[in-house]
Amino acid sequence: MATMASSGGDFAPSAAPSPRPFGAPGQYDESGVDLSLIRANMRVTPTERARRAEHGRRAALRVREIGRAGRAKPA
């Protein structure tokens, strides 16, 4: 919905539209959550979801280690 701006006669949106980089139009809930990603995640077993989460955790820890090692090197 648009509302009348207080300083002029032009219309301004009441809320900025949220970016939607994934999925097809209509696959978002009212909060802007991409439901296609939730559906895709629910298609795999809990064990597979845990495996993917562990893989992501290990990758993040590795990135942190690389960053720390890079900062520890003398210039």
C-alpha positions in Angstrom: 0.0 0.0 0.0 1.1 3.6 -0.6 0.5 6.4 1.8 0.4 10.2 1.1 3.7 11.8 1.9 3.4 14.6 4.5 5.4 17.1 2.5 4.0 17.1 -1.0 1.4 15.3 -3.0 3.5 12.3 -4.1 3.0 8.8 -2.9 5.7 6.8 -0.9 5.6 3.1 -0.2 4.8 2.3 3.4 7.5 -0.4 3.6 10.5 -1.1 1.4 10.1 -4.3 -0.6 12.5 -7.0 0.6 15.0 -8.4 -1.9 14.1 -11.8 -3.2 17.2 -13.4 -4.8 16.0 -17.0 -4.8 13.0 -19.0 -5.9 10.1 -18.1 -8.1 7.6 -15.3 -7.4 4.9 -16.4 -5.0 7.2 -18.7 -3.0 7.7 -16.3 -0.2 5.7 -15.9 3.0 4.5 -12.5 4.3 7.9 -12.0 6.1 9.9 -12.5 2.9 11.1 -16.0 3.8 11.9 -18.1 0.7 9.6 -21.2 1.1 11.4 -23.1 -1.7 14.5 -23.3 0.4 12.5 -24.7 3.4 10.8 -27.2 1.1 14.2 -28.3 -0.4 15.6 -28.7 3.1 12.7 -30.8 4.3 13.2 -33.2 1.4 16.4 -34.5 2.9 16.7 -36.7 6.0 17.5 -35.2 9.4 20.8 -37.1 9.2 21.6 -35.4 5.8 20.7 -31.9 7.3 23.0 -32.6 10.2 25.8 -33.6 7.9 25.4 -30.4 5.8 25.3 -28.3 9.0 28.5 -30.0 10.2 30.2 -29.5 6.8 29.3 -25.8 7.0 30.5 -25.5 10.6 33.9 -27.0 9.7 34.2 -24.8 6.6 33.6 -21.7 8.8 36.1 -22.9 11.4 38.7 -23.4 8.6 38.1 -19.9 7.3 38.6 -18.5 10.8 41.9 -20.5 11.1 43.1 -19.1 7.8 42.3 -15.6 8.9 44.0 -15.9 12.2 47.1 -17.4 10.5 47.2 -14.6 8.0 47.0 -11.9 10.8 49.7 -13.7 12.8 52.3 -13.5 10.1 54.9 -10.7 10.5 54.6 -8.0 7.9 
